[in-house]
Amino acid sequence: MALCDECAYFEYDEDDEEYVCSADMDEDDYFRMLSGGTKDCPFFRNGDEYAVVRHQM
């Protein structure tokens, strides 16, 4: 997951003092992602709020 830094679900957890993925996924999704069953993260959402605006220009 090279795009984790840009993902809107990638948030800092102050309790664990590390970044974590906060996407709502079940055990099957998590296993499929770790085992390489998907090419890209199915939960990736661009955290860039201005991406839509730039696309419309």
Protein Blocks (a to p, Z undefined) as FASTA:
>chain_A
ZZlmmpmklccdfklopacdfbdcdfklmmmmmnopafbdfkbccfbfklmmmmmZZ
